[in-house]
Amino acid sequence: MAERYSAEQVQQILVRALNQQDAEGFSREQLEDMAAELDISPHALSEAESQQKAETASPLPSKSASRDRRSAFREELKTYAAVNTFLLILNVWINGAVTWAIYPLLGWGLGLVLFPAGVTTCWRRCGDRAELSAKR
């Protein structure tokens, strides 16, 4: 008996095969031919193509991406506050004044201020985290 595959397995196998093939892309005619070979109706192909174009054309991050961004920033802020508080206390305890602890405080603070701009750019370019991990 011939081996059987689920629709999901077929899709994954075909995607892997296409990724391995060093193609520069497919024409609309080739896409239609492939759909016809797979018994996909022209209407279903047009709908899927429209959905694909709409998803790839949207540069705005999803709401979940915005929540992820905010929670990542909050976590970074908490870590920044905890570590720098410890360093400042340690510096004052050892030297009696703030001397060397100002450098990590200011350096990390600069990174923290610039963090939202960098993350926003990344999310606009790459989409949410699920899309990022799918691209890897």
FIKOLZA-1660 file (N, C-alpha, C; in steps of 0.1 Angstrom, whole numbers, plus 5000, padded with zeros to 4 digits):
% residues 136
   i   px   py   pz ch aa at
   1 5008 4988 5000  A  M  N
   1 5000 5000 5000  A  M CA
   1 5009 5013 5000  A  M  C
   2 5005 5022 4992  A  A  N
   2 5013 5035 4991  A  A CA
   2 5012 5043 5004  A  A  C
   3 5022 5050 5007  A  E  N
   3 5022 5058 5019  A  E CA
   3 5013 5070 5017  A  E  C
   4 5005 5074 5027  A  R  N
   4 4996 5085 5027  A  R CA
   4 5001 5097 5035  A  R  C
   5 4998 5109 5031  A  Y  N
   5 5002 5121 5038  A  Y CA
   5 4990 5130 5041  A  Y  C
   6 4991 5136 5052  A  S  N
   6 4980 5146 5055  A  S CA
   6 4982 5159 5047  A  S  C
   7 4972 5167 5047  A  A  N
   7 4974 5180 5039  A  A CA
   7 4985 5188 5045  A  A  C
   8 4986 5188 5058  A  E  N
   8 4997 5196 5064  A  E CA
   8 5011 5190 5061  A  E  C
   9 5012 5177 5061  A  Q  N
   9 5025 5171 5057  A  Q CA
   9 5029 5174 5042  A  Q  C
  10 5019 5174 5034  A  V  N
  10 5021 5177 5019  A  V CA
  10 5026 5191 5018  A  V  C
  11 5019 5200 5025  A  Q  N
  11 5023 5214 5024  A  Q CA
  11 5037 5216 5029  A  Q  C
  12 5041 5210 5040  A  Q  N
  12 5054 5211 5046  A  Q CA
  12 5065 5205 5037  A  Q  C
  13 5062 5194 5031  A  I  N
  13 5071 5188 5022  A  I CA
  13 5073 5196 5009  A  I  C
  14 5062 5201 5004  A  L  N
  14 5063 5210 4992  A  L CA
  14 5071 5223 4995  A  L  C
  15 5068 5229 5006  A  V  N
  15 5075 5241 5010  A  V CA
  15 5090 5239 5011  A  V  C
  16 5094 5228 5018  A  R  N
  16 5108 5225 5019  A  R CA
  16 5114 5222 5006  A  R  C
  17 5107 5215 4997  A  A  N
  17 5113 5212 4984  A  A CA
  17 5115 5225 4976  A  A  C
  18 5105 5234 4977  A  L  N
  18 5106 5247 4970  A  L CA
  18 5117 5255 4975  A  L  C
  19 5119 5255 4988  A  N  N
  19 5130 5263 4995  A  N CA
  19 5144 5257 4991  A  N  C
  20 5144 5244 4989  A  Q  N
  20 5157 5238 4985  A  Q CA
  20 5160 5241 4971  A  Q  C
  21 5150 5242 4963  A  Q  N
  21 5152 5245 4948  A  Q CA
  21 5157 5259 4947  A  Q  C
  22 5167 5262 4940  A  D  N
  22 5172 5275 4938  A  D CA
  22 5165 5283 4927  A  D  C
  23 5152 5286 4929  A  A  N
  23 5144 5292 4919  A  A CA
  23 5144 5307 4922  A  A  C
  24 5142 5315 4912  A  E  N
  24 5142 5330 4913  A  E CA
  24 5127 5334 4914  A  E  C
  25 5118 5325 4915  A  G  N
  25 5104 5329 4916  A  G CA
  25 5096 5322 4905  A  G  C
  26 5083 5323 4906  A  F  N
  26 5074 5317 4897  A  F CA
  26 5065 5327 4890  A  F  C
  27 5062 5325 4878  A  S  N
  27 5053 5334 4871  A  S CA
  27 5038 5331 4875  A  S  C
  28 5029 5340 4872  A  R  N
  28 5015 5338 4874  A  R CA
  28 5010 5325 4867  A  R  C
  29 5015 5323 4855  A  E  N
  29 5011 5312 4847  A  E CA
  29 5016 5299 4854  A  E  C
  30 5028 5299 4859  A  Q  N
  30 5033 5287 4866  A  Q CA
  30 5025 5284 4878  A  Q  C
  31 5021 5295 4885  A  L  N
  31 5013 5293 4897  A  L CA
  31 4999 5287 4894  A  L  C
  32 4993 5292 4883  A  E  N
  32 4981 5286 4879  A  E CA
  32 4982 5272 4875  A  E  C
  33 4993 5268 4868  A  D  N
  33 4995 5254 4864  A  D CA
  33 4997 5245 4876  A  D  C
  34 5004 5250 4886  A  M  N
  34 5006 5242 4898  A  M CA
  34 4993 5240 4905  A  M  C
  35 4985 5250 4906  A  A  N
  35 4972 5250 4913  A  A CA
  35 4963 5240 4905  A  A  C
  36 4963 5240 4892  A  A  N
  36 4955 5231 4884  A  A CA
  36 4959 5216 4886  A  A  C
  37 4972 5214 4887  A  E  N
  37 4977 5201 4890  A  E CA
  37 4973 5195 4903  A  E  C
  38 4971 5205 4913  A  L  N
  38 4967 5201 4926  A  L CA
  38 4951 5202 4928  A  L  C
  39 4944 5203 4917  A  D  N
  39 4929 5204 4917  A  D CA
  39 4924 5216 4926  A  D  C
  40 4932 5227 4925  A  I  N
  40 4927 5239 4933  A  I CA
  40 4920 5248 4922  A  I  C
  41 4908 5252 4926  A  S  N
  41 4900 5260 4917  A  S CA
  41 4906 5274 4915  A  S  C
  42 4904 5280 4903  A  P  N
  42 4909 5293 4901  A  P CA
  42 4904 5303 4911  A  P  C
  43 4892 5302 4915  A  H  N
  43 4886 5311 4925  A  H CA
  43 4894 5309 4939  A  H  C
  44 4896 5297 4943  A  A  N
  44 4903 5295 4956  A  A CA
  44 4917 5300 4955  A  A  C
  45 4924 5299 4943  A  L  N
  45 4937 5304 4941  A  L CA
  45 4937 5319 4942  A  L  C
  46 4927 5326 4935  A  S  N
  46 4927 5340 4936  A  S CA
  46 4924 5345 4950  A  S  C
  47 4916 5338 4958  A  E  N
  47 4913 5342 4972  A  E CA
  47 4926 5341 4980  A  E  C
  48 4933 5330 4978  A  A  N
  48 4945 5327 4986  A  A CA
  48 4956 5337 4982  A  A  C
  49 4957 5341 4969  A  E  N
  49 4966 5351 4965  A  E CA
  49 4963 5365 4971  A  E  C
  50 4950 5368 4971  A  S  N
  50 4946 5381 4977  A  S CA
  50 4950 5382 4992  A  S  C
  51 4947 5371 4999  A  Q  N
  51 4950 5370 5013  A  Q CA
  51 4965 5372 5015  A  Q  C
  52 4973 5365 5007  A  Q  N
  52 4988 5365 5008  A  Q CA
  52 4993 5379 5006  A  Q  C
  53 4988 5386 4996  A  K  N
  53 4992 5400 4993  A  K CA
  53 4988 5409 5004  A  K  C
  54 4976 5407 5010  A  A  N
  54 4972 5416 5021  A  A CA
  54 4980 5414 5033  A  A  C
  55 4984 5402 5036  A  E  N
  55 4993 5399 5048  A  E CA
  55 5007 5404 5046  A  E  C
  56 5012 5403 5034  A  T  N
  56 5026 5408 5032  A  T CA
  56 5027 5423 5030  A  T  C
  57 5016 5429 5026  A  A  N
  57 5016 5444 5024  A  A CA
  57 5014 5452 5037  A  A  C
  58 5009 5446 5047  A  S  N
  58 5006 5453 5060  A  S CA
  58 5019 5455 5068  A  S  C
  59 5024 5467 5068  A  P  N
  59 5037 5470 5076  A  P CA
  59 5034 5472 5091  A  P  C
  60 5022 5473 5095  A  L  N
  60 5020 5476 5109  A  L CA
  60 5020 5463 5118  A  L  C
  61 5026 5464 5129  A  P  N
  61 5027 5452 5138  A  P CA
  61 5013 5449 5144  A  P  C
  62 5011 5436 5147  A  S  N
  62 4998 5432 5153  A  S CA
  62 4997 5437 5167  A  S  C
  63 4985 5436 5173  A  K  N
  63 4983 5440 5187  A  K CA
  63 4992 5431 5196  A  K  C
  64 4993 5418 5193  A  S  N
  64 5001 5410 5202  A  S CA
  64 5016 5414 5201  A  S  C
  65 5020 5419 5190  A  A  N
  65 5034 5423 5188  A  A CA
  65 5036 5436 5197  A  A  C
  66 5026 5445 5197  A  S  N
  66 5027 5457 5206  A  S CA
  66 5028 5453 5220  A  S  C
  67 5020 5443 5224  A  R  N
  67 5020 5439 5238  A  R CA
  67 5033 5432 5242  A  R  C
  68 5039 5424 5232  A  D  N
  68 5052 5418 5234  A  D CA
  68 5063 5429 5236  A  D  C
  69 5062 5439 5228  A  R  N
  69 5071 5450 5228  A  R CA
  69 5071 5457 5241  A  R  C
  70 5059 5460 5246  A  R  N
  70 5058 5467 5259  A  R CA
  70 5062 5458 5270  A  R  C
  71 5059 5445 5270  A  S  N
  71 5063 5437 5281  A  S CA
  71 5078 5435 5281  A  S  C
  72 5084 5434 5269  A  A  N
  72 5099 5433 5268  A  A CA
  72 5106 5445 5273  A  A  C
  73 5100 5457 5270  A  F  N
  73 5106 5469 5275  A  F CA
  73 5105 5470 5290  A  F  C
  74 5093 5466 5296  A  R  N
  74 5091 5466 5311  A  R CA
  74 5101 5457 5317  A  R  C
  75 5103 5445 5312  A  E  N
  75 5113 5436 5317  A  E CA
  75 5127 5442 5317  A  E  C
  76 5131 5448 5306  A  E  N
  76 5144 5454 5305  A  E CA
  76 5145 5466 5315  A  E  C
  77 5135 5473 5317  A  L  N
  77 5135 5484 5327  A  L CA
  77 5136 5479 5341  A  L  C
  78 5130 5468 5344  A  K  N
  78 5131 5462 5358  A  K CA
  78 5145 5457 5360  A  K  C
  79 5151 5451 5350  A  T  N
  79 5165 5446 5351  A  T CA
  79 5174 5457 5353  A  T  C
  80 5172 5468 5345  A  Y  N
  80 5181 5480 5346  A  Y CA
  80 5180 5486 5360  A  Y  C
  81 5168 5487 5365  A  A  N
  81 5167 5493 5378  A  A CA
  81 5173 5485 5389  A  A  C
  82 5171 5472 5389  A  A  N
  82 5177 5463 5399  A  A CA
  82 5192 5463 5399  A  A  C
  83 5198 5461 5387  A  V  N
  83 5212 5460 5386  A  V CA
  83 5219 5473 5389  A  V  C
  84 5214 5484 5384  A  N  N
  84 5220 5497 5387  A  N CA
  84 5218 5501 5401  A  N  C
  85 5207 5498 5407  A  T  N
  85 5206 5501 5422  A  T CA
  85 5216 5494 5430  A  T  C
  86 5218 5481 5426  A  F  N
  86 5229 5473 5433  A  F CA
  86 5242 5479 5431  A  F  C
  87 5245 5483 5418  A  L  N
  87 5259 5489 5415  A  L CA
  87 5261 5502 5423  A  L  C
  88 5250 5510 5423  A  L  N
  88 5252 5523 5430  A  L CA
  88 5254 5521 5445  A  L  C
  89 5246 5512 5451  A  I  N
  89 5248 5509 5465  A  I CA
  89 5262 5504 5468  A  I  C
  90 5267 5494 5460  A  L  N
  90 5280 5489 5461  A  L CA
  90 5291 5499 5459  A  L  C
  91 5289 5508 5450  A  N  N
  91 5299 5519 5447  A  N CA
  91 5299 5529 5459  A  N  C
  92 5288 5533 5464  A  V  N
  92 5288 5542 5476  A  V CA
  92 5293 5535 5488  A  V  C
  93 5290 5522 5490  A  W  N
  93 5295 5515 5502  A  W CA
  93 5311 5513 5501  A  W  C
  94 5316 5511 5489  A  I  N
  94 5331 5509 5488  A  I CA
  94 5338 5522 5488  A  I  C
  95 5333 5532 5480  A  N  N
  95 5341 5544 5478  A  N CA
  95 5335 5556 5486  A  N  C
  96 5323 5555 5491  A  G  N
  96 5317 5566 5499  A  G CA
  96 5311 5577 5490  A  G  C
  97 5311 5574 5477  A  A  N
  97 5305 5584 5467  A  A CA
  97 5303 5576 5454  A  A  C
  98 5295 5582 5445  A  V  N
  98 5292 5575 5432  A  V CA
  98 5304 5579 5423  A  V  C
  99 5311 5569 5419  A  T  N
  99 5323 5571 5410  A  T CA
  99 5321 5563 5397  A  T  C
 100 5325 5550 5397  A  W  N
 100 5325 5542 5386  A  W CA
 100 5311 5537 5382  A  W  C
 101 5302 5537 5391  A  A  N
 101 5288 5531 5388  A  A CA
 101 5280 5540 5379  A  A  C
 102 5285 5552 5377  A  I  N
 102 5277 5561 5368  A  I CA
 102 5279 5556 5353  A  I  C
 103 5290 5550 5350  A  Y  N
 103 5292 5546 5336  A  Y CA
 103 5282 5535 5331  A  Y  C
 104 5281 5524 5339  A  P  N
 104 5270 5514 5334  A  P CA
 104 5256 5520 5335  A  P  C
 105 5254 5529 5345  A  L  N
 105 5241 5535 5346  A  L CA
 105 5238 5544 5333  A  L  C
 106 5247 5552 5329  A  L  N
 106 5245 5560 5317  A  L CA
 106 5245 5552 5304  A  L  C
 107 5255 5543 5303  A  G  N
 107 5256 5535 5291  A  G CA
 107 5244 5527 5289  A  G  C
 108 5240 5519 5299  A  W  N
 108 5228 5511 5298  A  W CA
 108 5215 5519 5296  A  W  C
 109 5215 5531 5303  A  G  N
 109 5203 5540 5302  A  G CA
 109 5202 5545 5287  A  G  C
 110 5213 5548 5281  A  L  N
 110 5212 5552 5267  A  L CA
 110 5207 5541 5258  A  L  C
 111 5211 5529 5260  A  G  N
 111 5206 5517 5253  A  G CA
 111 5191 5515 5256  A  G  C
 112 5187 5518 5268  A  L  N
 112 5173 5516 5272  A  L CA
 112 5164 5527 5265  A  L  C
 113 5169 5539 5264  A  V  N
 113 5162 5549 5257  A  V CA
 113 5161 5546 5242  A  V  C
 114 5171 5541 5236  A  L  N
 114 5171 5538 5222  A  L CA
 114 5164 5525 5219  A  L  C
 115 5162 5516 5229  A  F  N
 115 5156 5503 5227  A  F CA
 115 5142 5504 5220  A  F  C
 116 5133 5512 5224  A  P  N
 116 5120 5512 5217  A  P CA
 116 5121 5515 5202  A  P  C
 117 5129 5524 5198  A  A  N
 117 5131 5528 5184  A  A CA
 117 5136 5516 5176  A  A  C
 118 5146 5509 5182  A  G  N
 118 5151 5497 5175  A  G CA
 118 5141 5486 5174  A  G  C
 119 5134 5484 5184  A  V  N
 119 5124 5473 5184  A  V CA
 119 5113 5476 5174  A  V  C
 120 5108 5489 5174  A  T  N
 120 5098 5493 5165  A  T CA
 120 5102 5491 5151  A  T  C
 121 5114 5494 5147  A  T  N
 121 5119 5493 5134  A  T CA
 121 5119 5478 5130  A  T  C
 122 5124 5470 5139  A  C  N
 122 5125 5455 5137  A  C CA
 122 5111 5449 5135  A  C  C
 123 5101 5453 5143  A  W  N
 123 5088 5448 5142  A  W CA
 123 5081 5452 5129  A  W  C
 124 5084 5464 5125  A  R  N
 124 5078 5469 5112  A  R CA
 124 5084 5461 5100  A  R  C
 125 5097 5458 5101  A  R  N
 125 5103 5451 5090  A  R CA
 125 5100 5436 5091  A  R  C
 126 5099 5430 5102  A  C  N
 126 5098 5416 5103  A  C CA
 126 5085 5411 5108  A  C  C
 127 5076 5419 5113  A  G  N
 127 5064 5414 5119  A  G CA
 127 5065 5410 5133  A  G  C
 128 5056 5402 5138  A  D  N
 128 5056 5398 5152  A  D CA
 128 5066 5386 5154  A  D  C
 129 5067 5382 5166  A  R  N
 129 5077 5372 5169  A  R CA
 129 5075 5358 5163  A  R  C
 130 5062 5355 5160  A  A  N
 130 5059 5342 5153  A  A CA
 130 5065 5343 5139  A  A  C
 131 5064 5354 5133  A  E  N
 131 5069 5355 5119  A  E CA
 131 5084 5355 5120  A  E  C
 132 5090 5361 5130  A  L  N
 132 5104 5361 5131  A  L CA
 132 5110 5347 5133  A  L  C
 133 5104 5339 5141  A  S  N
 133 5109 5325 5143  A  S CA
 133 5106 5317 5131  A  S  C
 134 5095 5320 5124  A  A  N
 134 5092 5312 5112  A  A CA
 134 5102 5315 5101  A  A  C
 135 5108 5327 5101  A  K  N
 135 5118 5330 5091  A  K CA
 135 5131 5324 5093  A  K  C
 136 5134 5319 5106  A  R  N
 136 5146 5313 5109  A  R CA
 136 5147 5299 5105  A  R  C
% end
